[in-house]
Each structure stands twice: as C-alpha cells, then as structure tokens.
Amino acid sequence: MRPWILAAACVLLAACSVRGHATQGGAADLILTGGKVFTADPARPWAEAVAIRGDRIVAVGTMAEVGRLAGASTRTVALEGRVVVPGFNDAHDHVGGGEYGARFVADPSPMPDPPFAQVLDSVRALAARTPPGTWLHTDIGMRILQDTAARRAALDLAAPRHPVLLWAWTGHGGVVNTAALRGFGIADDARDPAGGWYERDAAGRLTGAMHEYAEWAALRQLHSGLADSVVVASLRGYAARAAGMGITSVQAMNGYFDPAKTVRVLREARLPIRFRAIPFMMTSASGRSTAEWRGVERNPAPGSVISGTKWIIDATPIDRNAFMRRPYADQPGWYGRMNFPVDTLRAMLAEALATREQLMLHVAGDASLRAVFTAMQSLAPDSVWRSHRLRIEHGDWLGGEMIPVARRLGIVLVQNPTHLALDPAMLRQRFGEVPADFQPLRSVLEAGVPLAFGSDGPNNPFLNLMLAVIHPTHPDEALTMEQAVTAYTRGSAYAEFAEAEKGTLAPGMLADLAVLSQDIFTIPPPALPGTTSVLTLVGGTVVHDGLSGQVTERR
C-alpha cells in the first residue's frame, strides 16, 4: 500500500524542541521547497519549505533556512508554488464493510427521497433476476420512513424470498421485510432494545420499521457477517481514496463491526493512513452492552488504534427526533425524544469519569444538549471535565447561552460541514424559520470552544471546507479558510488528544502532510470540491503520489 519509502530509520526526537525553526541532527531525508505552506501552527502559520527526517518534521521555514539541511542523500522536491497543508484528520466518519447483496439506486441525489412505488418496482425487478436470499438494499428519505404503507407487508409481496433493507440516508431509521427480520433473528414479539424501538401495528406485530439502536444492532450483524477478506479490501480501498484527498487520519465511529471483527480486519489491513476505531456501543432489551469492548486489543496494527466510547443521545431534526425545547412546527405537541432516560445519560457520564475513556455523544437537539451539560455539572466540577475533552458530535444547537457552558466544561465540538447544506425549506417546516442560532461555527471558535471537522458523509475535505467558508444558512457564521483548515487538522488532532504529535507542520511533529492540486486559499469556493492531493505523506512515507514526473527533483 505504500509505494516507496523516503526515509531509512526513524531518529530519536524526544529532546528536540517543537518551537524552533529546526531540530538538531543530520541531513534531512526529504525537503519540499518552493511552496505555499500553511502550517496551522499559530507560532508560524506560513512557510516556504519543509524538511523531514524519518517520520518527523525537522524544519519549517524559508527556502534558505530549510535548504541548509540538504545533504548528499537528501531528496528535494521543488513544489513550484503548490499549497502544502497538514494532513487532514477526518474526526467523524462511518466506515462500513463494503458492498453486500444487490444495491440499487432509487434516487441519485445526495439526500435521496424516492417514492415507495419506484422502490417497489426496483425491488421486484431485482428479485426476478437475483438468487433467492440475496440482500436487496437502497437509501431512502423521510417520504418512505414516515409512510406507514411503506412497510414489511408491501416489501414481502415484492420480494418474499429476498431480504430487503431500505435505509434512511440520515443513518437514523430503516425498513425491512420479513426475510430480513428472520435473517437478523428478530421475532415478531421481540422487545425493544435500550435506546431504540421497533414500529408495531395495532396488533403489536412488527411492521418492519426500525429506529436508532434497533436498526444499528441489525446493521452491525450484517456487516460483521461479511468475510474478513471483503472488509479488508473495503478498508484498503477507503484508505487509498482518503489518501488521494490528503486525509492522513480518520476517526471512525465503529458501529458496523463487533470487537473481534474490528481487531482482525485492522490487523490484516495494515492501513497506510492513521485510523482510530471508536467503539460504538450497542444495546439489547436487557440494557447497554458496556462490557463488550473491555480487554480488546487497543493497537491491532501500526497506525491503528481502538479508543473512546460513542453513544447517540437523540436523532436528527430531519426525522423530528432531535430532542427540542420547543415543539416542531410541523408536528404540534411533539418535541422529539432522547434515546435514553436522564438516569442512563448520567450513568454514561459516570462511566467516562471512572474509566477515563474519552466520550463522544451524538447530540442534535437543544434540549438534549442542555440535559448533557446539566448532568455533567451535577457529577463533577468543570475542571475535572476539561481534562476529559468530552466530544459533542454535530451539536447543531451549541450556540447562544450554551457556548460559555461548553467552554467551561472543556467540550470539543465536532461538526460536519456537509450538514450545513440542509434544505432551508425543510428547516422552516420543522421550526417555522431557519433558527438564528442553528449550526454555529465562527461564534463557537471565537468563544474559545475547540472545533474539529469530520465528514459524516462524502469524505471530500474540500467539499466540507467550501461549506465551512460560505455557511449556506448563516453566512455570518462562516469561517476563513485558515480557520477551516485548522479545524480539519489541528482541531481534529486536539479532539483525539494528539495535538502534540500531529495536526501542525512544525519541527518535531509527525510528517503527515498533503500537497494540493489547487490553491484552496485563493480559488473561488465553488471550485474547492474539485481539489485533490497530488502528494500525501504519513510519517514521512508516501501513501499517495501524483507528482512523479511533474516536478523538479534532485538528490
């Protein structure tokens, strides 16, 4: 997976200062020079050149300063004005096990919402030409999820011998047929799991609609049942695509694989990028499965780590299940819901305090956010929480009066800029208007709340950067490109306690960086999604190379 190696052996850098222009030692193995280097280091945000020895950066500065580290065996790459940034760190993604069965596209839009009749036509056609038992699946939107006629009975008529899965593109909710329920081992009298629920008809029979932890337990079973070789190939393909985008670290919400599967596939895949698998705990009708990740191997392969704990506290405003302080305008009297009672939320927080395992909480509504902060303050002083760096994933309502509370508690906000592209018309339907304090960025950052970026969807960092610098619904909350890149690099490193090792280009830091195809700091925002990395390094090793033959090199 790593085409060629630039460095020989790693050198001991423990005694080197990360604040100087260069560390002490011999000649550099690699020098990138003549570029526009954004370091994300407040001490020196811009430079012209970078020198690397082993897996570390040894110098950042002008071409003349860095050039002094060139030796007889140093490889020098003339960047010819190209932009260099720290490797992007996707702080929130979901990485599955690859394709299974027969997937069909009923609606090619990024937020698919096909009519049920169209989906049924596709299911019938696929069932007629695929062997019985083949999974048939597609992405859907609220039109089907909220249509009580679009359920198990209709799918059974279309494909009685094929398991069918219609999964909401939001990741919250799905509909299956009888063959799928049987494949998952879900009986008609199954009890709801903690944090999730099955929809039932008037007679109490499952309709096939599953929500939250009921759905995720089924998906984990499906993906964990794939052959290890299929999952390994999928992970390697994902890593290669990420490297081509300049992504050098990924923090994956690991909901698709059980602990044993996770360890096996990461050990075998030996990914070329840094990969953090964050245990996405599951539940059953008996309660939360808090013990299943205890004792798991934490470092199954070089560059791969298993750490943290993820819980989902509520759903999204799209499905009206984000828990709000005000009722939804288009469903009077309905405030959404929390997946867990407050006592369970307090237990999650107490476990984090006891184990010192970093806690990631998906929180979408303002009422659920307030419940989290209130519970935190009742369990420990702010100073204790600050050392834990509790993460709020999404945190669309972390604005206004919640911002100073978040700062005192040391909250890290992990936002996903693709979510900024939500349809304003849908927001007006849900809330009567586009709320003024919805999805803050600039105000959070300026208040001193750490901000990190993750994709949680298309893992194109340049699409996310575009949305962060324009903020379609609240342009006054848009970031500068420097702020946005910093959130995607140094901010994401801080979100995983790794800011002393990566996220900035400075002496002593890991040599994780990307050379970009365009100058993202000057091109118009609409051009940003077309950017790629032309050279990506992880620990000084090339993991993506599109520069061969295009630049001047010398030794």
C-alpha positions in Angstrom: 0.0 0.0 0.0 3.0 2.3 0.4 4.6 2.9 -3.0 8.1 3.9 -1.9 9.9 4.9 1.3 11.8 8.2 1.5 13.4 7.7 4.9 15.6 5.0 6.3 15.4 4.7 10.1 13.4 7.0 12.5 15.7 9.2 14.6 15.2 9.9 18.3 13.4 13.3 18.6 12.3 13.3 22.2 14.9 16.0 23.1 14.0 18.2 20.1 12.1 21.4 20.5 8.9 21.7 18.5 9.0 25.5 18.7 12.3 26.2 16.9 12.7 26.5 13.2 14.6 23.2 13.1 15.6 20.3 15.2 19.1 19.2 15.7 20.6 16.2 13.9 22.0 15.3 10.5 20.7 16.0 7.0 17.1 15.7 6.0 15.8 12.7 4.1 13.3 14.8 2.2 12.8 18.5 1.6 9.7 20.1 0.0 10.7 23.5 -1.1 9.3 26.5 -3.0 5.7 26.0 -1.9 3.0 27.9 -0.1 3.0 26.0 3.2 0.1 26.5 5.7 1.4 25.0 8.9 -1.7 25.5 11.2 0.9 26.4 13.8 0.0 29.8 15.5 3.7 30.5 16.1 4.4 30.4 12.4 1.3 29.9 10.2 3.1 30.2 6.8 6.3 29.0 5.3 8.0 28.1 2.0 9.6 24.8 2.8 9.5 21.7 5.0 12.3 19.2 5.8 11.7 15.7 7.0 13.9 13.1 8.7 12.5 9.7 9.4 8.8 10.1 10.3 9.2 13.6 11.7 9.4 17.2 10.5 12.8 18.7 11.4 12.5 22.1 9.9 9.8 24.6 8.6 10.7 27.9 7.2 12.1 29.8 4.2 13.7 28.0 1.3 17.1 29.2 2.5 16.5 28.1 6.1 15.3 24.7 5.2 17.8 24.2 2.4 20.7 24.2 4.9 19.5 20.7 5.9 20.1 19.2 2.5 22.8 16.5 2.3 24.2 14.2 -0.3 21.3 11.7 0.1 18.5 14.2 0.6 15.7 14.1 -1.9 14.5 17.6 -2.8 11.1 18.2 -4.4 10.5 21.6 -6.0 6.9 22.4 -5.3 6.7 25.2 -7.8 4.3 27.2 -5.7 1.9 24.4 -4.7 0.0 24.6 -1.5 1.0 22.3 1.4 -1.2 21.7 4.4 -1.1 19.3 7.4 -2.8 16.1 6.5 -6.5 16.3 7.0 -7.9 14.5 10.0 -11.5 13.3 9.5 -12.7 13.4 13.1 -16.1 11.8 12.4 -16.8 9.2 9.7 -18.5 5.8 9.4 -16.6 3.1 7.6 -18.6 0.0 6.6 -17.6 -3.4 5.3 -18.1 -2.9 1.6 -20.9 -4.0 -0.7 -23.2 -6.8 0.1 -26.0 -8.3 -1.9 -27.5 -6.2 -4.7 -27.6 -2.4 -4.0 -29.8 -0.3 -6.2 -30.1 3.5 -6.5 -33.7 4.7 -6.4 -32.7 8.3 -6.2 -29.2 9.5 -7.2 -29.4 12.8 -5.2 -27.1 13.3 -2.2 -30.1 13.2 0.1 -32.3 10.6 -1.6 -36.0 10.6 -1.0 -37.6 8.2 -3.6 -41.3 7.4 -3.8 -42.2 4.0 -2.5 -43.8 2.9 -5.8 -40.5 3.4 -7.5 -38.6 1.5 -4.9 -41.0 -1.4 -5.1 -40.6 -1.6 -8.9 -36.8 -1.9 -8.4 -37.2 -4.5 -5.7 -39.5 -6.6 -8.0 -37.1 -6.4 -10.9 -34.0 -7.3 -8.8 -35.8 -10.1 -7.1 -36.7 -11.6 -10.5 -33.0 -11.7 -11.6 -31.1 -12.5 -8.4 -30.9 -15.7 -6.5 -33.2 -16.1 -3.5 -31.5 -15.0 -0.3 -29.6 -12.1 -1.9 -29.9 -8.9 0.0 -31.6 -6.1 -1.9 -31.0 -2.6 -0.5 -31.1 1.1 -1.2 -31.1 4.5 0.5 -34.3 6.3 1.3 -35.6 9.5 2.8 -38.4 10.7 5.1 -41.1 10.1 2.4 -40.8 6.3 2.9 -39.7 6.2 6.5 -42.8 8.2 7.5 -45.2 6.3 5.2 -47.0 3.6 7.2 -47.9 1.8 4.0 -44.3 1.5 3.0 -43.6 -1.4 5.3 -42.9 -5.1 5.6 -46.1 -6.3 4.1 -45.6 -4.4 0.8 -42.0 -5.5 0.6 -42.9 -9.1 1.2 -45.3 -9.1 -1.8 -42.5 -7.7 -4.0 -39.7 -9.9 -2.7 -40.9 -12.8 -0.5 -37.6 -14.8 -0.8 -35.1 -11.9 -0.7 -34.2 -9.9 2.5 -34.8 -6.2 1.7 -33.3 -3.3 3.6 -34.4 0.3 2.9 -32.1 2.5 5.0 -32.5 6.3 5.6 -29.7 8.3 4.3 -29.5 10.1 7.6 -28.4 6.9 9.3 -31.5 7.1 11.6 -34.2 4.6 10.6 -34.8 1.8 8.2 -37.5 -0.5 6.9 -37.1 -4.3 6.2 -39.2 -7.2 5.1 -39.9 -10.5 6.8 -36.9 -12.3 5.2 -34.6 -9.6 6.6 -36.2 -9.8 10.1 -35.7 -13.6 10.1 -32.1 -13.2 8.8 -31.4 -10.9 11.8 -33.1 -13.3 14.2 -35.7 -10.7 15.1 -39.0 -12.3 16.2 -42.4 -10.7 15.9 -42.6 -10.5 19.7 -39.1 -9.0 20.1 -38.7 -6.5 22.8 -37.3 -3.0 22.0 -33.6 -2.6 22.7 -32.4 0.1 25.0 -32.1 3.3 23.0 -34.1 2.0 20.1 -37.5 0.8 19.1 -39.4 -1.3 16.6 -42.6 0.1 15.0 -45.6 -2.1 15.6 -49.1 -2.3 14.1 -52.3 -2.2 16.1 -52.0 -5.9 16.9 -48.5 -5.4 18.2 -46.8 -7.1 15.2 -43.6 -5.6 13.9 -44.1 -3.5 10.7 -40.5 -3.8 9.6 -39.6 -0.2 10.6 -36.6 0.0 13.0 -35.2 3.0 14.7 -32.0 4.0 16.4 -30.3 1.2 18.3 -32.8 -1.4 16.9 -31.6 -0.5 13.4 -27.8 -0.2 14.3 -27.7 -3.6 16.0 -29.1 -5.2 12.8 -26.6 -3.3 10.6 -23.7 -4.4 12.8 -24.8 -8.0 12.5 -25.0 -7.7 8.7 -21.5 -6.1 8.3 -19.8 -8.2 10.9 -21.1 -11.3 8.9 -19.1 -10.3 5.8 -16.0 -12.2 5.0 -12.8 -10.7 6.6 -11.3 -10.5 3.1 -14.2 -8.4 1.8 -13.9 -6.0 4.7 -10.1 -5.7 4.5 -10.4 -4.9 0.7 -13.1 -2.3 1.5 -10.9 -0.7 4.2 -7.9 -0.6 2.0 -9.9 1.0 -0.8 -11.3 3.6 1.6 -7.8 4.4 2.9 -6.5 4.8 -0.7 -9.3 7.2 -1.6 -8.8 9.1 1.6 -5.0 9.5 0.9 -5.9 10.8 -2.5 -7.8 13.6 -0.8 -5.0 14.4 1.5 -6.6 12.7 4.5 -3.9 11.2 6.7 -6.0 10.4 9.8 -9.6 9.1 10.2 -11.6 8.7 13.4 -14.3 6.2 12.6 -17.5 5.7 14.6 -17.1 1.9 14.7 -20.8 0.8 14.6 -20.5 -1.7 11.8 -18.2 -4.3 13.4 -18.1 -6.2 16.6 -14.9 -6.1 18.7 -13.4 -9.3 17.4 -14.1 -8.4 13.8 -12.6 -4.9 14.3 -9.3 -6.3 15.6 -9.0 -8.9 12.9 -9.6 -6.7 9.9 -7.5 -3.8 11.2 -4.6 -6.2 11.9 -4.8 -7.7 8.4 -5.5 -4.4 6.6 -2.4 -2.6 7.9 -3.8 0.7 6.6 -1.4 3.3 5.1 -3.2 6.1 7.0 -3.8 6.6 10.7 -7.1 5.0 11.8 -8.9 5.4 15.1 -11.8 3.0 15.6 -14.1 4.4 18.2 -16.3 1.8 19.8 -19.9 2.5 19.0 -21.6 0.6 21.9 -24.7 -1.5 21.2 -27.7 -2.3 23.3 -30.2 -5.1 23.8 -33.6 -5.4 25.5 -31.6 -6.0 28.7 -29.7 -2.7 28.6 -26.5 -1.2 27.3 -23.7 -3.6 26.3 -20.9 -1.8 28.2 -18.6 -4.7 28.7 -18.2 -6.0 25.1 -15.1 -3.8 24.3 -13.3 -4.4 27.6 -10.0 -6.1 27.2 -9.9 -5.6 23.4 -6.5 -5.2 21.8 -6.0 -1.4 21.5 -3.3 -1.3 18.9 -4.1 -4.1 16.4 -1.7 -2.7 13.7 0.8 0.1 13.3 -1.1 3.4 12.9 -4.4 1.8 14.0 -5.9 2.3 17.5 -9.2 1.4 19.2 -10.2 4.0 21.8 -13.1 6.1 23.1 -16.8 5.4 23.5 -19.7 6.6 21.3 -23.3 6.9 22.3 -26.2 8.5 20.4 -28.4 10.6 22.6 -31.1 11.7 20.1 -31.7 11.5 16.3 -31.9 14.5 13.9 -34.3 17.4 13.1 -34.9 15.8 9.7 -36.8 12.9 11.3 -38.1 15.2 14.1 -36.4 13.1 16.7 -33.8 15.6 17.8 -35.0 16.5 21.3 -36.0 20.1 21.3 -37.2 22.6 23.9 -39.9 23.8 21.6 -42.3 21.6 19.7 -41.8 21.0 16.0 -43.8 23.5 13.9 -45.0 20.8 11.5 -45.9 18.3 14.3 -47.6 20.2 17.0 -47.0 19.0 20.5 -44.0 16.8 19.5 -40.6 17.8 20.9 -38.6 14.9 19.6 -37.1 12.4 22.0 -34.0 11.3 23.8 -32.9 7.7 23.1 -32.1 7.2 26.8 -33.6 8.5 30.0 -31.6 11.0 32.0 -30.5 8.4 34.6 -28.9 6.4 31.8 -27.2 9.5 30.4 -25.8 10.2 33.9 -24.5 6.6 34.0 -22.7 7.1 30.7 -21.0 10.2 32.0 -20.1 8.5 35.3 -18.5 5.6 33.4 -16.4 8.1 31.4 -15.2 9.6 34.6 -14.4 6.2 36.1 -12.6 4.7 33.1 -11.1 7.9 31.7 -12.2 6.7 28.2 -13.0 9.7 26.0 -16.7 10.0 25.5 -18.3 11.0 22.2 -22.0 11.9 22.3 -24.2 12.5 19.3 -26.4 15.4 20.3 -28.6 17.1 17.8 -31.3 18.9 19.8 -31.1 21.9 22.2 -33.0 20.1 24.9 -30.7 17.0 24.7 -27.7 19.3 24.8 -28.9 21.0 27.9 -29.6 17.6 29.5 -26.0 16.6 28.8 -24.5 19.7 30.3 -26.7 19.7 33.3 -25.8 16.1 34.0 -22.1 16.8 33.6 -22.2 19.7 36.1 -24.0 17.5 38.6 -21.4 14.8 38.5 -18.1 16.7 38.6 -16.5 20.1 38.7 -15.8 21.9 35.4 -12.1 21.4 36.0 -12.4 17.7 36.0 -14.4 17.6 32.8 -11.9 19.8 31.0 -9.3 17.1 31.2 -11.7 14.6 29.6 -12.4 16.6 26.4 -15.9 15.2 26.1 -16.9 15.5 22.5 -20.3 16.7 21.2 -20.8 15.2 17.7 -22.8 17.6 15.5 -24.0 19.9 18.3 -26.2 21.9 15.9 -27.6 23.9 18.8 -24.4 24.7 20.6 -25.0 28.4 20.4 -26.1 31.3 22.5 -26.2 30.6 26.2 -24.8 27.1 25.7 -21.4 28.4 24.4 -19.9 29.7 27.7 -21.1 26.5 29.4 -19.4 24.4 26.8 -16.2 26.4 27.2 -16.1 25.9 31.0 -16.7 22.2 30.6 -13.9 21.8 28.0 -16.3 20.5 25.4 -14.9 19.7 21.9 -17.4 20.4 19.2 -17.0 18.0 16.2 -19.1 19.5 13.4 -19.7 18.1 9.9 -19.9 20.9 7.4 -21.9 18.8 4.9 -24.7 19.2 7.4 -24.7 22.9 6.7 -26.3 22.1 3.4 -29.6 21.0 4.9 -32.5 22.3 2.9 -33.6 25.7 4.3 -37.2 24.9 3.3 -37.1 21.8 5.5 -35.7 23.8 8.4 -38.5 26.3 8.0 -41.1 23.5 8.0 -39.6 22.0 11.2 -39.0 25.2 13.1 -41.1 27.9 11.4 -37.9 29.7 10.3 -34.2 29.0 9.9 -33.1 29.4 13.5 -30.6 32.1 14.1 -28.5 30.0 16.5 -28.5 26.8 14.4 -25.2 25.2 13.5 -22.8 27.9 14.8 -19.1 27.9 13.7 -17.5 31.3 14.0 -19.1 32.2 17.3 -18.1 28.9 18.8 -14.5 29.3 17.7 -14.2 32.9 18.8 -15.6 32.0 22.2 -12.7 29.6 22.7 -14.6 26.3 22.3 -12.3 23.8 20.4 -13.7 23.0 17.0 -12.9 19.9 14.9 -14.3 18.8 11.5 -15.4 15.4 10.2 -17.2 14.3 7.1 -20.0 12.1 8.3 -20.8 11.6 4.7 -18.8 12.3 1.5 -15.3 12.3 2.8 -14.1 15.0 0.5 -12.5 17.6 2.8 -12.6 20.2 0.1 -16.4 20.0 -0.1 -16.5 20.4 3.6 -14.1 23.3 3.5 -16.3 25.0 0.9 -19.4 24.7 3.1 -17.5 25.9 6.1 -16.3 29.1 4.4 -19.7 30.0 2.9 -22.1 28.5 5.6 -25.2 28.5 3.3 -27.8 29.1 6.0 -25.8 31.6 8.2 -23.0 33.3 6.2 -22.2 35.4 9.3 -21.0 32.1 10.9 -18.7 31.2 8.0 -15.0 30.7 8.8 -11.9 31.9 7.0 -10.1 29.2 5.0 -7.3 29.3 7.5 -9.8 28.7 10.4 -11.5 25.9 8.5 -8.2 24.1 7.6 -7.1 24.4 11.2 -10.3 22.8 12.4 -9.8 20.0 10.0 -6.2 19.4 11.1 -5.0 20.8 14.5 -8.6 20.9 15.8 -9.2 17.3 14.9 -5.9 16.2 16.5 -6.9 18.0 19.7 -10.2 16.1 19.6 -8.2 12.9 19.9 -5.6 14.1 22.4 -3.0 14.0 19.6 -2.2 17.7 19.1 1.4 17.2 20.4 2.0 14.7 17.6 0.1 15.8 14.5 -2.2 18.5 13.1 0.5 21.1 12.6 3.6 21.4 10.4 6.3 22.2 12.9 9.7 20.7 14.0 9.2 17.5 16.0 5.7 16.8 14.7 4.8 13.7 12.6 5.4 14.3 8.9 1.7 13.9 7.9 1.0 16.4 5.1 -0.6 16.9 1.7 0.5 18.8 -1.4 -2.7 20.1 -3.1 -3.7 20.4 -6.7 -5.1 23.9 -6.3 -4.5 26.9 -4.1 -7.5 26.5 -1.7 -6.7 29.8 -0.1 -7.3 31.8 -3.3 -9.7 29.9 -5.6 -13.4 30.7 -5.5 -15.4 28.5 -3.1 -17.4 26.6 -5.8 -14.0 25.3 -7.2 -12.9 23.8 -3.9 -14.6 20.4 -4.2 -12.5 19.7 -7.3 -9.3 19.8 -5.3 -7.3 16.7 -4.7 -3.9 15.8 -3.1 -1.1 15.3 -5.5 1.3 14.1 -2.8 0.3 12.7 0.6 2.8 11.7 3.3 2.1 9.8 6.5 5.0 9.7 8.9 7.3 10.8 6.0 6.2 7.8 3.9 4.4 8.5 0.6 0.9 7.0 0.6 -0.3 8.8 -2.5 1.9 10.1 -5.3 0.6 12.1 -8.2 3.7 14.3 -8.7 6.1 11.9 -10.4 7.4 13.5 -13.5 5.6 16.8 -12.8 8.2 18.5 -10.6 11.9 19.1 -10.4 13.7 16.6 -8.1 17.3 16.4 -7.1 19.4 14.4 -4.6 
